[in-house]
Amino acid sequence: MMKTRSKSNNEVDCIQLVPFGGTLVPEIDIRSGSSSDSTLDILLQPENLREVTSDSQTSTDISGETNDTCPVCSSLCTDLDAAVCCNSCERWFHCTCINMSSLIYEQLINTSTGWFCNECVDIQSTSENSTQLTQFLLELGDPDVTGTQREDDLLTAAIKEIRSEVDEQEVMVEAPAIQCSLPDYESSQISPLLLLGPWKGEEVKIKCEEIYDEIVQWKRNLFILPSGAIGKVFIEEMTKVVKNFGSGSAMERICLTLLMIMPALLLQKPTKKSKTADHSKALKRRMELWQEGKLTELLREGREIQRRIGGRKYEKGQIEKVFTRLMMEGKVSAAMRWIGERATCALNPTAEVIKVLKEKHPEATPAPEGSCLNGPFRHVEPVIFDSIDGDRIRHVAKQVQGVGGPSGLDSDGWKRILCSKQFGKKSDALCSAIANMVRVLCVRYVDPDLLKSFTACRLVPLDKKPGVRPIGIGEVIRRIVGKSVMMTLQEDFATSTAPIQVCAGLQGGVEAAVHAARELFETPDTEAMIFVDAENAFNLLNREAALNNMYVVCPEAATYLMNIYRSPAELFISGGEEMILSESGTTLR
């Protein structure tokens, strides 16, 4: 149980010291009344030995200093301080002195768990109770040595022996299992001052979400942003929308939803054979409607265009053949673009297909017992994300490839918007606005309801023959944001994962592993190789435990991942009107 500065008589496992021939010897005292088989090990460091008086609950070191004194700053820990007590040595530490965040402090005091200081984690004993220790001392003793001298020598020998065993085995103390605890976030409320065309307040959010839910089912029919003044006006309007994120303005509540519906409402091709001049004319007219807040009129126009779009018919199996050929040639991006643009033909979303997709995306379950790490936790300075600027966003955008997510705007569309020199400072301003959005996602806990359209994906059911393989295609802007974070934290990710991942911090690591396995298989001494494939592993990973553990494994990325994965992502099944939730696992694209 966690001990806080508010002292109480809470019963906890602890170590008492009893006299043993004039020397202090540790003895386990289970105040909770449990059996003598304690899981707490005895610490035999001389500097950790303390006298415990019967008439006081405050322990004192041999040096005479009270344990209420923080060993780091040598200042007293008062009841007004945020401080924690080590469950082994019972010394108090200021949270600021050990770089413990308020989030971790709240987690510890609200759960029935303990905390151990670094000194106590580094050294542990293999003894389990005082009876076993005493017997061990007697067995090591010299029968010619008697009295206090013998007892002192025995204790010294025991300490030396136990330290030797710890050094050889490099045993680490495992913190008690805790329940995963995710940090709170500030809920975003709809301002009654929010106005958009004829709508106001909560009605704005409802209407925008209704439009979004319709356009995500539309067929891909967007034209490339035209050059000239009208293209700059479009980018300028997009920049205004993005700048609302993290600003606390009334528009922040719907800004990402507006960002996702802009391409579908404004960049629809008027006809199948429309030219660039037609696109410029249509965009100019639509921009006027957008700026006046007449989204309903734009929706009606787009709906009519979609109704008249005819789909190209392919021979049976042709799409799968082209997809397979491109994959075999190593043209992964081209294959994904091919299948993504023709997703409605991959597999018809029949009742059986939808059933399989739901089975592959199970409901979230509580984190398994013992799966949550309990520190140590490191404080992360927000300054490390200041390097994410407009130039980095533009650099990443140039490298991103692939089809569009639910909004329909693919990588080519985003490259033109963010990287084209034709739009000059307008593109620069949008890149800077997106960079600010990334920094907010890395340092603040955002209301997940703000990110619903940002984290949503198209779900394409591919035919595995037999079976169904679900492929999630997220928004290109989310890929740009994620890659920007990855580039910033590249060394941190490599440090955290390199020991168990050949693809982390090692260029061509996966390819090298494949060639190594092939070479091993082709040796005469190898008769067979066992291929281990975890069933539905990506979709069964427990997010609660993973997010909790990121604060230990790679705290630099923890806040961003918390924002992205805290809430279930919406998966819109291509070719149908069904939507399922991704509540566990990770998103590959």
Secondary structure, DSSP 8 states (H G I E B T S, - for coil): ----SS------EEEEEEEETTEEEEEEEETT---S--SS-----GGG-EE--TT-S--EETTS-BTTB-TTT--B--TTS-EEE-TTT--EEETTTTT--HHHHHHHHTTT-----HHHHH---S--SHHHHHHHHHHHS-TT--HHHHHHHHHHHHHHHHHHHHHHHT---------------------TT-EETTEETHHHHHHHHHHHHHHTTS---B----SSHHHHHHHHHHHHHHHTTTT--GGGGGHHHHHHHHHHHHSB-SSTT--HHHHHHHHHHHHHHHHTT-HHHHHHHHHHHHHH-------TTHHHHHHHHHHHTT-HHHHHHHHHHTGGGTS---HHHHHHHHHTS-------TT-S---------GGGGTT--HHHHHHHHHH--S---TT---HHHHHHHHH-GGGHHHHHHHHHHHHHHHHHHHHS---GGGGHHHH-EEEEEEE-SSSEEEEEEE-HHHHHHHHHHHHHTHHHHHHHHTTT-TTSSSTTHHHHHHHHHHHHHHSTT---------TTHHHHS-HHHHHHHHHHH-HHHHHHHHHHHSS-EEEEETTSS-EEEE-SS----
